[in-house]
Amino acid sequence: MLDKKVDKLASVLKKYFLVFSLLGLVTGLSIYSILSYNSLLKSSWINIAKIRDEQARYLDNWFKERAMIINNIAFSKAVKENDLTEMKAVFKEQLGLTTGFENLGYIDREGNVLLYGQVEYTDVNVADRDYFKEAMRGKSCISELIISRFTNNQVVNVSCPVISDQGEISGVVFAPLRWSKIIGIISFYHFDNTVKSYLVDRKGAIFTSSSEVSEEELAIRASVIDMLKNEGKSSGEYQNSQGAQIFGTYKKLDNYVWGLLVEVEKSTVVEKFHQEMWYIILFVFLIYLLLIYPLSRFVAGNIVHPLEQLVKGIIQFVNNCEKETNLQLVEEGLCYEEMAVIKESLGEIGQKFSNMQRLLQSQVFYEPLTGLANKRYFLLRTQEITELAFRKRTPCSLISFSIDNFMQIKEKFGLEFSEKVLVHTADILGETARLGDFLSRTEEERFALILPETDAQEAMQMAELLRKKIMENPVEVGYDSVSFTISVGIATFLGDSEKYENSLDLQEELFAESTKGMLTAQKNGGNTVKFTGL
């Protein structure tokens, strides 16, 4: 029964340990997941911005290189001297290089295109174009997306003013960039399939590295860029045409009318987070299985073992209480301070219980005035002795005596003196009786003692000795002394068990005959001994 209870306690402690450990791990994982997710979002924005800045830097440098090529052409001798024939040769030579130009052209001060590639024109005027106006102000320019007046294709023109030897602007050199080249430049600085880049001009025209982007999606990008510009932001989260959440970041190129939009789908970021969390959960599960579970068994065992020892000690304590034996707990080496307090308290309870037990025994079995056994206890012990004598057919004797004229002594000298007489008689009885004899005060002035294995002669000697001692030892009253005597009746079992059916009959006969002898001695004047053999 004890083992089952202790095992149950160990199981409960282990379960609580595991449950609270699991709650702690879940709480820790939840906090970690929130912090990790926020950190991942933050790092994602940083990475997107980094991609944007690096790609924008690359594009900015590429555009500068195109402007530098046009600038070098504008400072060539053929262009400065307005020699169209030589210009054609220069243009042809440059177009053979990997510059990305679709063609080269020359414009006079009035905006008339005089040369476009190898063809001379007289009826095309571009004075209304922004790139021409910027060049006439002395600035190199990369235009927005425009429709070419030569091919009707969408182009981006790179322009540069032509400065004469006198320091005046004599014309403009321009070159449309190939659409495919621009797309290739955007695609060149590419990170992975999750990142998409869009090159956007001031009017919202968009170049993209993806050929699968629809016009609707391009319109969404344009509106996103407008939103970011209007709100003064460089980054934001929004939905694409398919309803997917997008992280987007925009940056205007420093020297041109173009800007760069870089996008990453939020789902790719979240997917990466989920993958990382699965690894973390697997790692935590292994820790829980390999570390926390064995630790819970160890902790539960360390807690329960001292409790088990304490419970065993308490059960032993209870058994000792029932057997009226040692009421102290056995000391154990493995213990906690709280259990030591319990042990100490139980030890004190045991000591008090022992004292109380002894007190109760004295009150139940002993007469308080003289300290002798009361009649009830005397009958119990007499039954044990007579039972043994009856079975072994050995003699035993019962002596009963009373104080002569006790009532007269009580009336004459008072209650206090009469009690002193009783105590005095009990003291003489205790001094006279042998070690194996059992003594009792059966009534107010009557006493009795059972003498195991004692025949008639020994009983008579004991009775006579007792009578003489009491008679010869008076009780002191002030400066006087008062003598008193006793009347004694003796009943001796001589060992003939066949006269009685059982030991109870023998016991009753001993009491009856000894009492009868005592009363006879009183009638004869007292201070005598009357013997009866059974």
Number of C-alpha atoms within 10 A of each C-alpha: 6 11 10 9 12 18 15 13 18 21 17 13 19 21 16 14 19 18 12 12 16 15 12 12 16 14 12 12 17 12 12 14 18 12 12 16 17 12 12 17 17 12 12 16 18 12 12 21 21 12 20 21 19 13 23 25 14 16 21 17 13 14 18 18 13 18 21 15 16 25 20 11 22 23 18 15 14 17 24 18 15 17 11 17 13 15 25 22 14 18 20 15 10 17 17 10 9 8 14 18 22 17 18 26 21 29 25 20 15 13 19 18 23 20 22 20 19 16 10 15 14 9 8 14 16 16 17 9 12 14 23 30 18 18 22 23 11 16 14 24 24 27 22 22 21 15 12 13 12 8 8 9 13 16 21 23 24 28 31 31 29 31 17 17 11 7 8 12 18 20 27 30 26 30 27 21 21 19 17 13 15 21 17 13 16 23 17 12 15 15 11 7 7 13 16 19 24 23 24 26 21 16 12 19 17 20 20 20 19 13 8 8 10 11 10 11 14 20 15 16 23 21 13 22 25 15 14 18 15 9 9 9 13 16 21 16 15 16 15 16 13 7 8 11 15 17 21 28 25 27 22 19 18 11 12 17 15 24 21 24 26 22 23 21 19 20 14 13 16 14 11 12 16 14 10 13 17 11 11 15 14 11 12 15 15 12 12 17 12 11 11 17 17 13 16 20 18 13 15 20 20 14 16 19 15 17 18 18 19 22 15 16 19 19 14 17 21 15 14 16 17 10 10 13 11 15 24 20 22 15 12 11 7 13 17 12 8 9 15 15 11 15 20 14 13 19 17 14 14 21 15 13 16 17 12 12 15 13 13 12 11 16 14 14 19 21 17 12 12 18 17 24 25 22 19 14 17 22 18 11 16 22 17 15 20 29 17 17 22 25 12 11 17 18 21 25 29 26 29 29 30 27 23 19 14 19 12 11 17 15 11 11 12 12 12 9 17 20 16 16 23 19 16 17 26 21 15 15 22 17 12 15 18 12 9 10 16 20 24 27 25 22 11 11 19 20 24 26 22 28 26 19 21 20 19 20 11 15 21 22 11 17 24 15 14 22 22 14 16 22 14 12 16 17 18 13 11 6 5 8 10 13 12 19 22 26 26 33 30 28 29 28 26 19 18 13 18 9 10 13 10 14 19 16 12 21 21 12 17 27 22 15 23 26 24 20 25 27 19 18 23 23 11 12 10 19 21 22 22 23 21 16 14 17
